[in-house]
Amino acid sequence: MYKSDLIKNINNAVIDITKNISATNKINSKHAPITNTVKNQTKDTFTRACECVFGFDDSKTMVFGDFPKDYVNIEEFLSEAEPEHYSRILKKLIPARPAQIMYTQTLKPSYFISHLFSHGKGQGKEAVKNVVKKSLEDSRTQGRVTLQSDIIDGKTSPSGFYYKLGFRFAVDDKNKLLQDWINKGGNKADAPMITGLMYLPKENICQCLNY
């Protein structure tokens, strides 16, 4: 065998080995679980960072305060007259009260956020926006969203966060406290410790979605 033929055979063998290695890598890459692992980790991380529990609410809960007409059903009833009497509980004389027309208001169907827990920056805000969008798409709720703002950690209230998104209390004094807080910078550390039922007024929907 000539030297040139030997060199040619060696080169062909090297080429064949290279092709086999390349083909093996391609096959292994198709079965490698690393892509799914990364996806699962990302999904799990998001789940741990933000949990939002909400649902359609048609419980017709009786509420008090200044709610807009598109949020409540108002019913009137006749309150019977009461004679003057002594209250053992209050320990005082209660004056007579004539019969009068009184009103009750119950919430119209809405989407109620019962739980929102977030560690990821901006994820809580996006979760609330998604609930608002779903309510807008639902003919039964037409953008009505309510929530119960409670202090969970014993240190801070989420009311300031919801107020910035456009949610309001049905009590003007609470809204005024939060607006004063906003005017002073709206720092989370010194947010007013206010709790209660909040709702998203129709005129604030765009504010919420664009926040």
For each residue, the residues with C-beta under 8 A, 3 or more apart:
1: 5 6
2: 5 6
3: 6 7
4: 7 8
5: 1 2 8 9
6: 1 2 3 9 10
7: 3 4 10 11
8: 4 5 11 12
9: 5 6 12 13
10: 6 7 13 14
11: 7 8 14 15
12: 8 9 15 16
13: 9 10 16 17
14: 10 11 17 18
15: 11 12 18 19
16: 12 13 19 20
17: 13 14 20 21
18: 14 15 21 22
19: 15 16 22 23
20: 16 17 23 24
21: 17 18 24 25
22: 18 19 25 26
23: 19 20 26 27
24: 20 21 27 28
25: 21 22 28 29
26: 22 23 29 30
27: 23 24 30 31
28: 24 25 31 32
29: 25 26 32
30: 26 27
31: 27 28
32: 28 29 35
33: 36 37
34: 37 38
35: 32 38 39
36: 33 39 40
37: 33 34 40 41
38: 34 35 41 42
39: 35 36 42 43
40: 36 37 43 44
41: 37 38 44 45
42: 38 39 45 46
43: 39 40 46 47
44: 40 41 47 48
45: 41 42 48 49
46: 42 43 49 50 120 123
47: 43 44 50 51
48: 44 45 119
49: 45 46 118 119 120 123
50: 46 47 117 118 119 120 123 124 126 127
51: 47 115 116 117 118
52: 113 115 116 117 118 124 127 128 130 131
53: 113 114 115 116
54: 111 112 113 114 115 131
55: 111 112 114
56: 109 110 111 112 138 140 141
57: 61 107 109 110 111 112 146
58: 109 140
59: 107
60: 73 106 107
61: 57 106 107
62: 104 105 106
63: 67 72 105 106 107 170 197
64: 105 170
65: 169 170 171
66: 170 171 172
67: 63 71 72 105 107 170 199
68: 71 72 201 202
69: 72 74
70: 108 142 144 202
71: 67 68 107 108 110 144 199
72: 63 67 68 69 105 106 107 108
73: 60 105 106 107 108
74: 69 103 104 105
75: 103 104 105 106
76: 101 102 103 104
77: 101 102 103 104
78: 99 100 101 102
79: 97 99 100 101 102
80: 99
81: 96 97 98 99
82: 85 94 96 97
83: 96
84: 93 94 95 96
85: 82 93 94
86: 92 93 94
87: 90 91 92 93 94
88: 91
89:
90: 87 94
91: 87 88
92: 86 87
93: 84 85 86 87
94: 82 84 85 86 87 90
95: 84
96: 81 82 83 84
97: 79 81 82 100
98: 81
99: 78 79 80 81
100: 78 79 97
101: 76 77 78 79
102: 76 77 78 79
103: 74 75 76 77
104: 62 74 75 76 77
105: 62 63 64 67 72 73 74 75
106: 60 61 62 63 72 73 75
107: 57 59 60 61 63 67 71 72 73 110 146
108: 70 71 72 73 144
109: 56 57 58 140 141 144
110: 56 57 71 107 135 141 144 145 146 199
111: 54 55 56 57 131 132 134 135 138 141 144 145 146
112: 54 55 56 57 145 146 147
113: 52 53 54 116 128 131 145 146 147
114: 53 54 55 147 148
115: 51 52 53 54
116: 51 52 53 113 124 127 128 147 158
117: 50 51 52
118: 49 50 51 52 123 124 127
119: 48 49 50 123
120: 46 49 50 123 124
121:
122: 125 126
123: 46 49 50 118 119 120 126 127
124: 50 52 116 118 120 127 128 161
125: 122 128 129 165 211
126: 50 122 123 129 130
127: 50 52 116 118 123 124 130 131
128: 52 113 116 124 125 131 132 145 162 165 208
129: 125 126 132 133 208 209 211
130: 52 126 127 133 134
131: 52 54 111 113 127 128 134 135 145
132: 111 128 129 135 136 143 145 200 205 208 209
133: 129 130 136 137 209
134: 111 130 131 137 138
135: 110 111 131 132 138 141 142 143 144 145
136: 132 133 142 143 205
137: 133 134
138: 56 111 134 135 141 142
139: 142
140: 56 58 109
141: 56 109 110 111 135 138 144 145
142: 70 135 136 138 139
143: 132 135 136 200 202 205
144: 70 71 108 109 110 111 135 141 199 200
145: 110 111 112 113 128 131 132 135 141 167 199 200
146: 57 107 110 111 112 113 197 198 199 200
147: 112 113 114 116 162 167 197 198 199
148: 114 195 196 197 198
149: 157 158 159 162 167 194 195 196 197 198
150: 157 158 195
151: 154 155 156 157 158 193 195
152: 158
153: 156
154: 151
155: 151
156: 151 153 188 189 191 193
157: 149 150 151 160 191 192 193 194 195
158: 116 149 150 151 152 161 162
159: 149 162 163 169 174 178 191 192 194 195 196 198
160: 157 163 164 178 181 182 186 188 191 192
161: 124 158 164 165 188 191
162: 128 147 149 158 159 165 167 198
163: 159 160 166 167 168 175 178 179 182 198
164: 160 161 182 186 211
165: 125 128 161 162 200 207 208 211
166: 163 200 201 204 205 207 208 211
167: 145 147 149 162 163 198 199 200 204 208
168: 163 175 198 199 200 201 204
169: 65 159 174 175 194 196 197 198
170: 63 64 65 66 67 197 199
171: 65 66 174 175 196
172: 66 175 176
173: 176 177
174: 159 169 171 177 178 194 196
175: 163 168 169 171 172 178 179
176: 172 173 179 180
177: 173 174 180 181 192 194
178: 159 160 163 174 175 181 182 192 194
179: 163 175 176 182 183
180: 176 177 183 184
181: 160 177 178 184 186 190 191 192
182: 160 163 164 178 179 185 186
183: 179 180
184: 180 181 187
185: 182
186: 160 164 181 182 191
187: 184 190 191
188: 156 160 161 191
189: 156
190: 181 187
191: 156 157 159 160 161 181 186 187 188
192: 157 159 160 177 178 181
193: 151 156 157
194: 149 157 159 169 174 177 178
195: 148 149 150 151 157 159
196: 148 149 159 169 171 174
197: 63 146 147 148 149 169 170
198: 146 147 148 149 159 162 163 167 168 169
199: 67 71 110 144 145 146 147 167 168 170
200: 132 143 144 145 146 165 166 167 168 204 205 208
201: 68 166 168 204 205
202: 68 70 143 205
203:
204: 166 167 168 200 201 207 208
205: 132 136 143 166 200 201 202 208 209
206: 209 210
207: 165 166 204 210 211
208: 128 129 132 165 166 167 200 204 205 211
209: 129 132 133 205 206
210: 206 207
211: 125 129 164 165 166 207 208
